[in-house]
Amino acid sequence: MRRRGREYRRRRGRRALTGQFGVIAAFALAATGAVHLARGADAPRPRAADARASTVAIRSREVRAGAAPRVVVSAPPSPTASWTTVAWVRGHPAAWIAQHPPATLLRFDQSRVHLTLHAGSSDGGVIGWTYGDQITPGEIHLVVAGFNGGFKLNYGGSGATVGFMANGRVAVPLKPGLASIVTYTDGTSDIAAWTNGVPSARKRVFSVLQNQRLLVDRGVAAATVANCVVHCWGVTIQNLTVVARSGLGITSTGQLVWAAGEQLSPTDLADALVGAGAVRAIELDINPHWVAGYLYVHHPTGPVPAPVVPGQPGILGQLLAPDSRDFLTVVAN
């Protein structure tokens, strides 16, 4: 009895210390905007045990030998404006597709799936990332969908309108005010302006992808979507205003919505996301060769990618092989 009592006190002490460290780290991240993370040696260095804890929530969802959830994904059906279920996790609907020309929409239930940010072989480099330039072995039997990330990390020559951080490693410093996809160590994601909506002081950040300003905020498209197309929303091929575009939004209930199309203006993209219920949204990559989305239909030999955007040129390797650009996957919990 005495041994068990001492062991209980030791465990309770460790839990209390870990919880205090997590709260302090989250508060510091929210207060500083995490810009200090880019300063290399000046960045806080958590203890090894705490570093492992920073990935346990996401990794535990990936690799549970003998207990992996059954994932069923179907190829996109014939285009329809109604939401059609295309993925189930443990028998529960987890992802839906709809066609609202000129946009294709995918919607994801964050109680069934989570978002994972991958570094590309050029955007970020191939070494040192938890999630690198292709879908990982831990994701391969659980992946539901995958799609392009944001602009190149050196966009504009200085990366002034982009940012990238994952698992404590910074490829491009994070900047206050930029639209940000923030994924926490509990596996949930949010979208808002950095230091003005995200990060949450109550959660620990696992990854952040920043791109431009918010395309949608409070359910309303940005004021610049019609009169500042190229300067505000990205340089296009031949300076066209209607090109391939993509974006990711979040609804008031926390569902994620990805929208893309081969012929979209910023107004079209924002309207599609708002129409799907997004209250905040970020524009992702643009131009034909960098906009693509896939559903992964599972077979005993592995997943087979099914393109979801009509007419998309596609990404070489379909994210199952090394890719130079960052991207996002949607993985079963």
C-alpha positions in Angstrom: 0.0 0.0 0.0 2.8 2.4 0.9 4.6 1.7 -2.5 1.4 2.3 -4.4 0.8 5.6 -2.5 4.3 6.8 -3.2 3.9 5.9 -6.9 0.6 7.7 -7.1 2.2 10.9 -5.6 5.1 10.7 -8.1 2.7 10.4 -11.1 0.5 13.2 -9.9 3.5 15.4 -9.5 4.7 14.7 -13.0 1.2 15.4 -14.4 1.0 18.7 -12.6 4.5 19.7 -13.8 3.7 18.8 -17.4 0.4 20.7 -17.2 2.0 23.8 -15.8 4.7 23.8 -18.6 2.0 23.4 -21.3 0.0 26.4 -20.0 3.2 28.6 -19.7 4.3 27.6 -23.2 0.8 28.3 -24.7 0.6 31.7 -23.0 4.1 32.7 -24.3 3.2 31.6 -27.8 0.0 33.6 -27.8 1.6 36.7 -26.3 4.6 36.9 -28.7 3.0 35.6 -31.9 5.8 32.9 -31.9 8.1 35.2 -34.0 10.8 34.4 -31.4 10.8 30.8 -32.7 12.7 31.9 -35.8 15.7 33.0 -33.8 17.3 29.6 -33.5 19.5 29.5 -30.4 17.3 32.1 -28.7 14.2 30.0 -29.0 13.0 28.2 -25.8 14.2 24.6 -25.7 11.7 22.3 -24.0 12.8 19.3 -22.1 13.1 16.0 -24.1 10.1 14.6 -22.3 8.0 17.7 -23.1 9.2 17.6 -26.8 7.9 14.1 -27.0 4.6 15.2 -25.5 4.2 17.8 -28.2 3.7 15.2 -30.8 2.0 12.4 -28.8 -1.6 13.5 -29.6 -1.1 13.6 -33.3 1.2 10.5 -33.5 -1.1 8.4 -31.3 -3.8 9.0 -33.9 -1.6 7.8 -36.7 0.0 4.6 -35.4 -1.9 2.3 -33.2 -0.8 -1.1 -34.1 -3.7 -3.5 -34.1 -6.2 -0.7 -33.3 -6.2 1.4 -36.5 -9.7 2.7 -37.2 -11.4 1.4 -40.3 -11.4 4.1 -43.0 -13.7 3.9 -46.0 -13.3 6.4 -48.8 -15.2 6.5 -52.1 -14.3 8.2 -55.3 -16.0 11.4 -56.1 -19.5 10.8 -57.5 -21.2 12.5 -60.4 -21.2 16.3 -59.7 -24.1 17.5 -57.6 -24.8 20.6 -55.6 -25.9 18.5 -52.6 -23.4 17.3 -50.0 -22.5 13.7 -50.6 -20.7 11.5 -48.1 -17.3 10.3 -49.5 -15.6 9.1 -46.3 -16.5 7.2 -43.1 -14.4 6.6 -40.0 -15.5 3.7 -37.8 -18.8 3.8 -39.7 -19.4 7.4 -39.1 -19.6 10.0 -41.9 -16.4 12.1 -41.9 -16.1 13.9 -45.2 -18.5 15.2 -47.9 -18.2 16.6 -51.4 -20.3 19.1 -53.4 -20.0 20.8 -56.7 -21.0 24.5 -56.8 -19.6 25.5 -60.2 -17.0 26.8 -60.7 -15.9 25.5 -57.3 -15.5 22.0 -55.9 -16.0 21.7 -52.1 -14.9 19.2 -49.5 -16.1 19.3 -46.0 -14.5 17.5 -43.0 -15.7 16.7 -39.5 -12.9 17.4 -37.0 -14.4 15.0 -34.5 -13.5 12.2 -37.0 -10.4 13.5 -38.8 -7.5 15.9 -38.3 -5.3 18.0 -40.5 -1.6 17.5 -41.0 0.8 20.1 -42.5 3.6 18.7 -44.6 6.8 20.4 -45.6 7.9 20.1 -49.3 11.3 19.1 -50.4 11.9 22.7 -51.6 9.5 24.5 -49.3 11.1 23.6 -46.0 13.6 20.9 -47.2 13.6 17.1 -46.8 15.4 16.8 -43.4 14.1 17.4 -39.9 10.3 17.5 -40.3 7.9 15.2 -38.6 5.8 15.4 -41.7 7.8 15.8 -44.9 7.4 15.8 -48.6 5.1 12.8 -49.0 2.3 11.0 -47.1 4.0 9.1 -44.3 3.8 5.3 -43.5 1.9 6.3 -40.4 -0.7 8.1 -42.5 -0.9 5.8 -45.4 -3.8 3.5 -44.2 -5.7 6.4 -42.5 -5.4 9.2 -45.0 -8.8 10.5 -46.3 -7.8 13.4 -48.5 -4.9 15.6 -49.5 -4.5 18.9 -51.1 -2.1 21.7 -51.9 -0.7 24.1 -49.4 0.0 27.8 -49.7 2.2 30.0 -51.8 5.9 29.2 -52.1 7.7 30.0 -48.9 9.9 32.6 -50.7 6.9 34.3 -52.4 7.6 37.9 -53.2 11.3 37.3 -52.7 11.1 37.8 -48.9 8.2 35.6 -47.8 6.6 38.7 -46.2 3.1 37.3 -46.7 3.7 33.6 -45.8 4.8 31.7 -42.7 5.5 28.1 -41.8 6.2 26.3 -38.5 5.8 22.7 -37.6 6.6 20.9 -34.4 8.8 23.7 -33.1 10.8 24.1 -36.3 10.4 27.3 -38.4 10.9 27.5 -42.1 9.6 31.0 -42.4 8.9 33.2 -39.4 5.3 33.8 -38.4 3.9 37.3 -38.7 1.1 39.0 -36.8 -2.1 39.6 -38.8 -1.5 36.9 -41.5 -4.2 34.4 -42.2 -3.1 31.2 -40.4 -4.1 27.5 -40.3 -3.2 26.5 -36.8 -3.2 22.9 -35.8 -2.8 22.1 -32.1 -1.3 19.1 -30.4 -4.8 17.8 -29.6 -5.3 17.4 -33.3 -7.8 20.2 -33.8 -7.3 23.0 -36.3 -8.5 26.6 -36.4 -8.2 29.4 -39.0 -7.9 33.1 -38.0 -5.4 36.0 -38.1 -2.2 35.3 -36.1 -2.3 37.0 -32.7 -5.9 38.1 -33.4 -7.9 35.0 -33.0 -5.1 32.3 -32.9 -3.3 30.8 -31.2 -5.5 29.7 -28.3 -3.9 30.4 -24.9 -5.3 27.1 -23.7 -3.8 24.9 -26.3 -0.3 24.0 -27.5 0.5 24.7 -31.2 1.8 21.9 -33.4 1.9 23.6 -36.8 1.1 26.9 -38.5 0.7 27.7 -42.2 0.3 31.4 -43.0 -0.7 32.8 -46.4 -1.8 36.4 -47.1 -4.6 38.0 -45.1 -7.9 36.4 -44.3 -10.0 35.8 -47.4 -13.2 35.5 -45.3 -13.7 36.9 -41.8 -16.9 36.8 -39.7 -18.6 35.2 -42.7 -17.8 38.1 -45.1 -15.4 38.2 -48.0 -12.4 40.6 -47.7 -13.1 44.0 -49.2 -10.2 43.6 -51.6 -11.4 40.5 -53.4 -12.8 42.4 -56.4 -10.5 45.5 -56.7 -7.1 44.2 -55.7 -6.9 40.8 -57.3 -3.2 40.4 -58.3 -1.5 42.6 -55.7 -3.6 41.3 -52.7 -4.4 37.7 -53.7 -1.3 36.6 -55.6 0.5 36.9 -58.9 -1.1 34.8 -61.6 0.0 33.5 -65.0 -0.3 36.4 -67.4 -1.8 38.5 -64.6 -5.2 36.9 -65.2 -7.8 37.5 -62.6 -9.6 34.2 -63.1 -7.3 31.2 -62.6 -7.1 28.0 -60.6 -7.5 28.9 -56.9 -7.9 27.1 -53.6 -8.8 27.9 -50.0 -9.6 26.5 -46.7 -12.3 27.7 -44.3 -13.8 26.8 -40.9 -17.5 26.9 -40.0 -19.1 28.1 -36.8 -19.3 24.5 -35.7 -15.6 23.8 -36.4 -15.9 21.8 -39.6 -13.2 22.4 -42.2 -14.1 23.3 -45.8 -11.7 23.1 -48.7 -12.7 24.9 -52.0 -11.0 24.8 -55.3 -11.6 25.3 -59.0 -9.7 25.8 -62.3 -11.5 29.1 -63.1 -12.0 31.1 -60.0 -11.5 34.8 -59.1 -10.9 35.7 -55.4 -14.6 36.7 -55.2 -15.7 33.3 -56.6 -13.5 31.5 -54.1 -14.7 33.6 -51.1 -18.3 33.2 -52.2 -18.0 29.4 -52.5 -16.5 29.2 -49.0 -19.1 31.5 -47.4 -21.8 29.6 -49.2 -20.5 26.4 -47.6 -20.8 28.0 -44.1 -17.2 29.2 -43.6 -16.9 32.1 -41.1 -13.2 32.5 -41.6 -11.1 31.3 -44.5 -7.6 31.5 -46.0 -6.6 31.5 -49.7 -4.2 28.7 -50.4 -2.2 28.2 -53.6 -3.2 29.5 -57.0 -2.4 28.8 -60.8 -3.1 25.6 -62.6 -0.1 23.4 -61.7 -0.3 24.0 -58.0 -4.0 23.5 -57.2 -5.2 19.9 -56.7 -7.1 17.8 -54.3 -7.4 14.0 -53.9 -9.6 11.5 -52.0 -7.7 8.3 -51.2 -9.8 5.2 -51.9 -8.4 2.4 -49.7 -7.6 -1.1 -51.0 -5.6 -4.0 -49.5 -2.5 -2.9 -51.5 -2.8 0.7 -50.4 -4.8 3.9 -51.2 -5.5 5.0 -54.7 -5.8 8.7 -55.2 -9.0 10.0 -56.9 -8.8 13.6 -58.2 -11.7 15.8 -56.9 -11.4 19.0 -59.0 -12.7 18.6 -62.6 -9.9 19.4 -65.0 -7.1 19.7 -62.5 -3.7 19.0 -64.0 -2.8 17.4 -60.8 0.3 17.1 -58.6 3.0 14.7 -59.8 3.0 11.7 -57.5 -0.3 12.7 -56.0 1.3 13.4 -52.6 2.2 9.7 -52.3 5.7 10.5 -53.7 8.1 13.3 -52.8 6.7 16.7 -53.7 8.6 20.0 -53.7 5.8 22.1 -52.3 4.1 22.0 -48.9 0.7 20.4 -48.6 -2.0 19.2 -46.2 -3.5 15.8 -45.5 -6.7 14.9 -43.8 -6.2 11.8 -41.6 -8.6 9.7 -39.7 -8.6 10.1 -35.9 
